[in-house]
Amino acid sequence: MIERSPPKVVRPMLLPIKMLLARAEIEKKESDVAYFNALMYAGEVVLKLVVSGLVAALKDDRDRNKYRLEYQLVRADGLGTWNYVLDDLITGKSYPSVDHHAQKTCQELSQRVSAGSWQAKSLFELSKCLQTVKLDGIELTEKKVQGHMWFKEFTRLRNGTRGHGAPTASEQGRACQSLSNSINRIVSNISLFSHPWMYLTQTLSGKLRITPWNERSELIGELSQDSSTATDNGVYILLDCICKVTLLESNPEGSDFWLLNGGFGENKYEMISHLSNDRLYKSSKPYMRPVEVLPPSETEGMGELDVKNQTHTNIPEPTLNYISRLSLEQEIERELRNLERHFIVTLTGSGGIGKTSTALQVISNLIESCNCPYEVVIWFSARDIDLLISGPKAVKPKGLSIDDFALEFTNLIGPRDITKKGFKPREFLAKHLTGDTEGIGPILFVFDNFETTTSPAEVFNWLDEFTRSPNKVLITSRHREFTGDREVRVSGMTRSEAEKLVTQTAKEAEVEAKLSKGYREELISQSNGHPYVIKLMIGELVRGSSQGRPERIMAAQEEVLLSLFDRSYERLSLAAKRVFLTLCRWNSSVPAIAVEAVILRPVNEWIDVQGAISELVQRFLVYQTYETETDEAELSIPLAARLYGTRKLDVSEWQASIEADVSFLHLWGARKRGYTPELGSRIEGFFNNVAKELANNRLSLKEVQPILEFLTTRVPYASVLMARLVSELYNDSTQEEKYLMKYVEGSEHPKMPARYAWKRIANIRMSRDDYKGELHAHVQSCRYSKVPPPELSNTANKINNILSFDSVKVSREEKQFLIKGVVDALLEIEDELNSTDFSRLAWLQLHLDEKNAARQTVAKGLKLDPDNQHCIGLKQRLSDFH
């Protein structure tokens, strides 16, 4: 019996390579030259895909290795640069930052392997190809080879044929088989292509649509259920985490793809499809910052511990001429002095709002006090941009990861066993966070600019796991996902604080004479007390700008807007981006319910608007206040954030749909600064404006009805307004009754007591001779507290009239159920009734067959007015009953 070996598992080929090799097979039928050129395109794509994938696998580090390599590649005009970057990735300074799953590929290409390996066999085939086209092939002896040599040799083949050579058609034809074998061996074995590659599209509803590029694994299936995985559409590799391949573009269907093709200029660089020869042009702006080592931040911790008033610390000096923010400082100090609770305290606020400067001031004051609770204060900084009055400047972060912070802490403390083999800085920091040390503590650990760490969630969870009393962690962050045990929000300065800042900054800049009283007012108002915005706008006066409107000055500060908001915006979900850009287009505060109503129109793709608003509030891109009575939110956007969003909107694919949404927001009217009317008045104004547009045929009910219907589901009073609209404009009593019924099912509004709605319902039903329905409505109108006696009496009269009709058949049980409550309501206010009122009450009692009670009621009426004809007539009628 012949023993068979198990079948070899065939790895799914990466989609772009599969398409190119399929195209090569088609070209093979055309001619040898066409086949050779198609294989050369495929080889070039293999090189670029490997390098682009490994660059994507780079983790962000303080040396900016990822940016450094991308910077080189977008400027590359030949394959030589791609080989240089590959060497850097597999054996150079970038290698430690490569995702550990992708490091296997680096090792496959850097390690020396034997002649029987797939790397050596690929090189052997490629060497045969080189010799066929009369280029020297490498000598493949018994010596071991390195896999990255294949890419260098392919580059030499490409330059010696398509670039600077002229091989004959015969030579190209004879070289094709070896070249095809070589390429296939590379793409079938290199481990980077075995990981799931895919194109991710995130819909506005938050769902992920995935186009697999090599396989539909269980991991991809799990990924499709996680809407928080990625927010940008594009090509991704699933490694230790999901990594976007920023140097590669494709479409959602995976039918074409584009790779870098040089042509870097001041405004754009080129990408080319090796499949269709189509070109894309991308903005070069992201790659304009210098690639050299950046200077340190002004608020970076000192390189060694200093002793200040018996506290060992590396804290940098406080901000010069700091403007005190007393209430905020006192709140932070209380939290830092309390060593028994809230082990992780987070200062949250928008960029430039003063989190770092306030933290520095409070901690410095704490250290200088006579009873500082900390023996050691350690300041870690992840800051990558300094916000200077001259504008934002990129800086080198001191640390970005747990390992960075642990190494810095170890160097600051300087333990005796630091040089011993096996010493682990990470464990050393963990022990000090826990308090598992002798003679050191309590310790305050400060992590400034926390949101720029490589993995904020990982760092936060690690700190949360190890931090114990009496030690404490203070975090400053633009984002509120990691608020710890206690969040202290840092918002704009108070008016008095902002006035002091304006005066001081203008004095330092020697531009006091340029600041009129009106300009000061506008500056403080439009900046929302944002200290950095205030300083920047005064700085523009120093640079010779005229005293123009602060909004125009701020609008020109593109780099400032990017530094303040770009990081927060890019981390938003698509739904949050959509809502943010809509709000930026509307230059006024607006009820959140209005934003929901217009965006959730059926013509738009459904999104979770409330979730999006919550996300924007968390990232301080939107301010949210609440109306006391209805608990409905009012939304507003700070000036600087709105200007940033306006720039984004100018190039957004949602521009047309947002313009349509805003056309409906216009009907809500702009809110006057400093005045916020209650929601009911805002909605009433909206309905009035809608009615005018409908009456003038500038709007159709079909267009606006979804918005109106949405409002009626959220705000009961909107149903009253809707009822009035359909009645006045369309004379539709059926629809009017429907909306009034919807109103009385909910809570009533002061402008429209529910009993009035029931009275209108009664009139509608009377108009169509629905007497039983009218009776029910009248009865319902009496079931509310504090109905005035005359109104209650009139309603009783109407009920009596209906019951007197022979055509209205109401059983005794129905009467008991319907009018007993009206009788009881009249009896409760008996002292306020007149003789006519008593006659009406007596008639109700008679309808209930309560004759004795009716006689007593009539007697009370005649006692008040012996000449009352209603009581006299009813007395006579009752005397007929025995």
Secondary structure, DSSP 8 states (H G I E B T S, - for coil): --------------HHHHHHHHHHHHHHHH-HHHHHHHHHHHHHHHHHHHHHHHHHTB---TT-HHHHHHHHHHT--SHHHHHHHHHHHHHSTTGGGB-TTTHHHHHHHHSEE-TTSHHHHHHHHHHHHHHHTT-------SS-EETTHHHHHHHHHHIIIIIT----HHHHHHHHHHHHHHHHHHHHH-GGGGS-EEEEEE-TTS-EEEEESS---HHHHHHHT-TTS-SS-EEEEESSSEEE-TTEEE-TT-S-EEEE-----SSEEEEE-TTT--EEEEESGGG-S--S---B-TT---SS-EEETTEEE------TT----HHHHHHHHHHHH--SS-SEEEEE--TTSSHHHHHHHHHHHHHHSTT-S-SEEEEEE---EEEETTEEEE-B-S--SHHHHHHHHHHHH--GGGGSTT--HHHHHHHHHHT-SSS---EEEEEETGGGSS-HHHHHHHHHHH--TT-EEEEEES-SS--BTEEEE-----HHHHHHHHHHHHHHHT-GGG--HHHHHHHHHHHTT-HHHHHHHHHHHHTT--S--HHHHHHT-HHHHHHHHHHHHHTS-HHHHHHHHHHHHS-S-EEHHHHHHHHTSTTS----HHHHHHHHHHTTSSEEEE-TTT--EEEE--HHHHHHHHHHHHT-TTHHHHHHHHHHHGGG----TT----HHHHHHHHHHHHHHHHHTTSS-HHHHHHHHHHHHHH-HHHHHHHHHHHHHHH--HHHHHHHHHHHHTS--BTTB-HHHHHHHHHHHHHHTT-HHHHHHHHHHHTSSTT--HHHHHHHHHHHHHHHT-TT----HHHHHHHHHHHHHHHHHTGGG--HHHHHHHHHHHHHTT-HHHHHHHHHHHHHH-TT-HHHHHHHHHHHT--
